[in-house]
């Protein structure tokens, strides 16, 4: 295969799906998500546009499944040129005094623990000039988002630490800041918001890809 590999974790919808579609013109896409139907729809779109993809319908919180995915990528392609991580779990909004232990544990598992385990698995697949891309959420509302805000902040702190550790040895770590987009997560946080005022996911994904200087 002549195209480099782009691993997109959280590729079934929103920003992840748009990134996969855009990058498929220059990369072979390994699309990861729990939602099989959405991955198949993504694959159909990529093929219609002349690209190619490999679908990995796994749960990233399943450490064995994530490890098997990375082994398979190594055995088939050896390296990953680009890794974009968009997978996120958004817990229901609510006051701090009503924090539900199940929502808290699910958010920790998806947003923090999964990434902390995934980075050591993916990093051997990344060359010195490979790029790993993560996305900071600067639009988190101050009220009622304690679980999402805390776990997203923990996720980004892990990435910032890894970025500092990789400055002289690679890979190149990016932490990008998307503008507000009409995604499903944002709709849950701002149910009465006019979506017409938001930047389309496609336009925003193109802007973010342009920042990577591929």
The 8 nearest C-alpha neighbors of each residue, nearest first, counted from 0:
[[1, 2, 3, 76, 27, 4, 75, 26],
 [0, 2, 3, 27, 26, 4, 25, 76],
 [1, 3, 26, 27, 0, 25, 4, 24],
 [4, 2, 26, 80, 27, 1, 5, 79],
 [3, 5, 27, 79, 26, 80, 28, 6],
 [4, 6, 81, 28, 82, 26, 80, 79],
 [5, 7, 82, 29, 28, 81, 30, 83],
 [8, 6, 83, 30, 10, 82, 84, 31],
 [9, 7, 31, 84, 10, 86, 85, 83],
 [8, 10, 86, 85, 32, 15, 31, 11],
 [11, 9, 15, 16, 30, 7, 8, 31],
 [10, 12, 37, 38, 16, 32, 9, 34],
 [13, 11, 16, 10, 15, 14, 37, 9],
 [14, 12, 15, 16, 182, 17, 200, 11],
 [13, 15, 17, 16, 18, 200, 204, 12],
 [16, 14, 10, 18, 17, 13, 85, 9],
 [15, 17, 10, 12, 19, 11, 18, 14],
 [18, 16, 20, 14, 19, 15, 201, 204],
 [17, 19, 15, 21, 20, 16, 204, 22],
 [18, 20, 16, 22, 17, 21, 23, 15],
 [21, 19, 17, 23, 18, 22, 45, 16],
 [20, 22, 18, 23, 19, 17, 24, 205],
 [21, 23, 19, 24, 20, 25, 26, 18],
 [22, 24, 26, 50, 20, 25, 21, 27],
 [25, 23, 22, 50, 26, 21, 49, 20],
 [24, 26, 23, 22, 2, 27, 3, 50],
 [27, 25, 23, 3, 2, 4, 22, 5],
 [26, 28, 4, 51, 52, 2, 23, 5],
 [29, 27, 52, 5, 30, 26, 23, 4],
 [30, 28, 6, 53, 52, 54, 5, 7],
 [29, 31, 54, 7, 10, 28, 55, 53],
 [32, 30, 55, 8, 10, 9, 56, 7],
 [33, 31, 56, 9, 34, 11, 57, 10],
 [32, 34, 56, 57, 58, 35, 31, 11],
 [35, 33, 32, 37, 36, 38, 11, 56],
 [34, 36, 38, 37, 56, 33, 39, 32],
 [37, 35, 39, 38, 34, 40, 11, 41],
 [36, 38, 40, 11, 39, 35, 34, 41],
 [39, 37, 41, 35, 11, 40, 36, 42],
 [38, 40, 42, 36, 41, 37, 35, 43],
 [41, 39, 37, 43, 38, 42, 36, 44],
 [42, 40, 38, 44, 39, 43, 37, 45],
 [41, 43, 39, 45, 44, 40, 46, 38],
 [44, 42, 40, 46, 41, 45, 47, 39],
 [43, 45, 47, 41, 42, 46, 48, 40],
 [44, 46, 42, 50, 48, 47, 43, 20],
 [45, 47, 49, 50, 43, 48, 44, 51],
 [48, 46, 44, 49, 45, 43, 50, 42],
 [47, 49, 45, 46, 50, 44, 24, 23],
 [50, 48, 46, 47, 45, 51, 24, 23],
 [51, 49, 46, 45, 23, 48, 24, 52],
 [50, 52, 27, 46, 45, 28, 23, 49],
 [53, 51, 28, 27, 29, 42, 54, 30],
 [52, 54, 29, 28, 30, 55, 51, 27],
 [53, 55, 30, 29, 56, 31, 52, 38],
 [54, 56, 31, 57, 30, 53, 32, 29],
 [57, 55, 33, 32, 35, 31, 54, 34],
 [58, 56, 33, 55, 32, 59, 64, 31],
 [57, 59, 33, 60, 61, 32, 56, 64],
 [60, 58, 61, 65, 57, 113, 62, 64],
 [59, 61, 113, 58, 62, 109, 108, 112],
 [62, 60, 59, 64, 58, 63, 65, 57],
 [61, 63, 65, 64, 60, 66, 59, 116],
 [62, 64, 66, 65, 61, 67, 68, 60],
 [65, 63, 67, 61, 66, 62, 68, 57],
 [64, 66, 68, 62, 67, 63, 59, 61],
 [65, 67, 63, 69, 68, 64, 62, 70],
 [68, 66, 70, 64, 65, 69, 71, 63],
 [69, 67, 65, 71, 66, 70, 64, 72],
 [68, 70, 72, 66, 71, 67, 73, 121],
 [71, 69, 67, 73, 72, 68, 74, 66],
 [72, 70, 74, 68, 69, 73, 75, 67],
 [71, 73, 69, 75, 70, 74, 76, 68],
 [74, 72, 77, 70, 71, 76, 75, 78],
 [73, 75, 71, 72, 77, 76, 70, 69],
 [74, 76, 72, 73, 71, 77, 70, 78],
 [77, 75, 73, 72, 78, 74, 79, 4],
 [78, 76, 73, 74, 75, 72, 124, 79],
 [77, 79, 124, 76, 125, 73, 80, 126],
 [78, 80, 4, 125, 124, 81, 5, 6],
 [79, 81, 129, 4, 3, 5, 130, 78],
 [82, 80, 5, 130, 79, 129, 131, 6],
 [81, 83, 131, 6, 5, 7, 132, 130],
 [84, 82, 132, 7, 131, 133, 6, 85],
 [85, 83, 8, 133, 86, 7, 132, 9],
 [84, 86, 9, 15, 8, 87, 83, 133],
 [87, 85, 9, 8, 84, 88, 10, 15],
 [88, 86, 110, 85, 89, 109, 9, 151],
 [87, 89, 106, 109, 110, 90, 86, 147],
 [90, 88, 147, 87, 91, 184, 106, 146],
 [89, 91, 102, 147, 88, 92, 146, 106],
 [92, 90, 93, 89, 102, 187, 144, 147],
 [91, 93, 143, 144, 90, 188, 94, 145],
 [92, 94, 143, 97, 91, 95, 144, 98],
 [95, 93, 143, 96, 97, 98, 92, 142],
 [94, 96, 98, 97, 145, 93, 143, 144],
 [95, 97, 94, 98, 93, 99, 143, 145],
 [98, 96, 95, 94, 99, 93, 100, 143],
 [99, 97, 95, 96, 100, 94, 93, 103],
 [98, 100, 102, 101, 97, 103, 104, 96],
 [99, 101, 103, 102, 104, 98, 105, 97],
 [100, 102, 104, 103, 99, 105, 106, 98],
 [103, 101, 105, 99, 100, 104, 90, 106],
 [104, 102, 100, 106, 101, 105, 146, 107],
 [103, 105, 107, 101, 106, 102, 108, 100],
 [104, 106, 108, 102, 103, 107, 101, 109],
 [107, 105, 103, 109, 108, 104, 110, 88],
 [106, 108, 104, 111, 110, 105, 109, 150],
 [107, 109, 112, 105, 106, 111, 113, 110],
 [110, 108, 106, 113, 107, 111, 60, 88],
 [109, 111, 107, 106, 87, 150, 108, 154],
 [110, 112, 107, 154, 114, 113, 109, 108],
 [111, 113, 108, 115, 114, 107, 116, 109],
 [114, 112, 60, 116, 109, 115, 111, 117],
 [113, 115, 117, 116, 111, 112, 118, 110],
 [114, 116, 112, 113, 117, 118, 111, 157],
 [117, 115, 113, 114, 118, 119, 112, 120],
 [116, 118, 114, 120, 119, 115, 113, 121],
 [117, 119, 121, 120, 116, 122, 115, 114],
 [120, 118, 122, 117, 121, 116, 123, 115],
 [121, 119, 117, 118, 122, 66, 69, 123],
 [120, 122, 118, 124, 123, 119, 117, 69],
 [121, 123, 125, 124, 119, 118, 120, 170],
 [124, 122, 125, 121, 120, 119, 126, 78],
 [125, 123, 78, 122, 121, 79, 126, 73],
 [126, 124, 122, 129, 79, 123, 78, 170],
 [125, 127, 129, 128, 170, 124, 78, 80],
 [126, 128, 169, 170, 129, 168, 125, 171],
 [129, 127, 126, 170, 169, 171, 130, 80],
 [130, 128, 80, 126, 170, 125, 127, 81],
 [129, 131, 171, 81, 170, 172, 82, 80],
 [132, 130, 82, 172, 81, 83, 173, 171],
 [133, 131, 83, 173, 172, 174, 82, 84],
 [134, 132, 174, 84, 173, 83, 175, 135],
 [133, 135, 175, 174, 176, 136, 85, 132],
 [134, 136, 176, 175, 137, 174, 155, 133],
 [137, 135, 138, 139, 176, 134, 177, 151],
 [136, 138, 139, 135, 176, 177, 178, 179],
 [137, 139, 136, 140, 179, 178, 185, 135],
 [140, 138, 137, 136, 141, 148, 144, 147],
 [139, 141, 142, 138, 144, 143, 188, 148],
 [140, 142, 139, 144, 143, 145, 148, 138],
 [141, 143, 140, 144, 94, 145, 93, 92],
 [142, 144, 93, 94, 92, 145, 95, 141],
 [145, 143, 92, 147, 148, 146, 142, 140],
 [144, 146, 148, 147, 143, 149, 95, 142],
 [147, 145, 149, 148, 144, 103, 150, 90],
 [146, 148, 150, 144, 149, 89, 145, 151],
 [149, 147, 151, 145, 146, 144, 150, 152],
 [150, 148, 152, 146, 151, 147, 145, 153],
 [149, 151, 153, 152, 147, 148, 110, 107],
 [150, 152, 154, 148, 153, 149, 147, 155],
 [153, 151, 149, 155, 150, 154, 148, 156],
 [154, 152, 150, 156, 151, 155, 149, 157],
 [153, 155, 151, 111, 157, 152, 156, 150],
 [154, 156, 158, 152, 157, 153, 159, 151],
 [155, 157, 159, 153, 158, 154, 152, 160],
 [158, 156, 160, 154, 155, 159, 161, 153],
 [157, 159, 155, 161, 156, 160, 162, 154],
 [160, 158, 162, 156, 161, 157, 155, 163],
 [159, 161, 157, 163, 158, 162, 156, 164],
 [160, 162, 158, 164, 159, 163, 165, 157],
 [161, 163, 159, 165, 172, 160, 164, 158],
 [164, 162, 160, 161, 165, 166, 159, 158],
 [163, 165, 161, 162, 166, 160, 167, 168],
 [166, 164, 169, 162, 168, 163, 167, 170],
 [165, 167, 163, 164, 168, 169, 162, 171],
 [166, 168, 165, 169, 164, 163, 170, 127],
 [167, 169, 165, 166, 127, 170, 164, 171],
 [170, 168, 127, 165, 171, 166, 167, 128],
 [169, 171, 127, 129, 128, 130, 126, 172],
 [170, 172, 130, 169, 129, 131, 128, 173],
 [173, 171, 131, 162, 130, 132, 170, 174],
 [172, 174, 132, 175, 133, 131, 171, 130],
 [175, 173, 133, 134, 132, 135, 172, 176],
 [174, 176, 134, 135, 173, 133, 177, 207],
 [177, 175, 135, 134, 136, 178, 174, 137],
 [178, 176, 175, 179, 203, 134, 136, 207],
 [177, 179, 180, 176, 198, 203, 197, 137],
 [180, 178, 197, 198, 177, 181, 138, 185],
 [179, 181, 198, 197, 182, 200, 199, 178],
 [182, 180, 194, 197, 185, 199, 186, 183],
 [183, 181, 185, 184, 180, 13, 186, 200],
 [182, 184, 186, 185, 187, 181, 13, 12],
 [185, 183, 187, 182, 186, 89, 188, 181],
 [184, 186, 188, 182, 187, 183, 189, 181],
 [187, 185, 190, 183, 189, 184, 188, 182],
 [188, 186, 184, 185, 190, 189, 183, 91],
 [187, 189, 185, 186, 190, 184, 92, 140],
 [188, 190, 186, 192, 191, 187, 185, 184],
 [191, 189, 186, 187, 192, 188, 185, 193],
 [192, 190, 189, 193, 186, 194, 188, 187],
 [191, 193, 189, 190, 194, 186, 196, 195],
 [194, 192, 195, 196, 191, 197, 190, 189],
 [193, 195, 196, 197, 181, 192, 180, 186],
 [196, 194, 193, 197, 198, 181, 199, 192],
 [195, 197, 194, 193, 198, 192, 180, 181],
 [198, 196, 180, 194, 195, 179, 181, 199],
 [197, 199, 180, 179, 200, 203, 178, 196],
 [200, 198, 202, 201, 180, 203, 197, 181],
 [199, 201, 203, 202, 180, 204, 14, 198],
 [200, 202, 204, 199, 203, 17, 205, 14],
 [203, 201, 205, 199, 204, 200, 206, 198],
 [202, 204, 206, 200, 205, 201, 199, 207],
 [203, 205, 207, 201, 206, 202, 18, 200],
 [206, 204, 208, 202, 203, 207, 209, 201],
 [207, 205, 203, 209, 204, 208, 202, 210],
 [206, 208, 204, 210, 209, 205, 203, 211],
 [207, 209, 205, 210, 211, 206, 204, 18],
 [208, 210, 206, 207, 211, 212, 205, 213],
 [211, 209, 207, 208, 212, 206, 213, 175],
 [210, 212, 208, 209, 213, 207, 173, 130],
 [213, 211, 210, 209, 208, 207, 130, 206],
 [212, 211, 209, 208, 210, 25, 130, 81]]
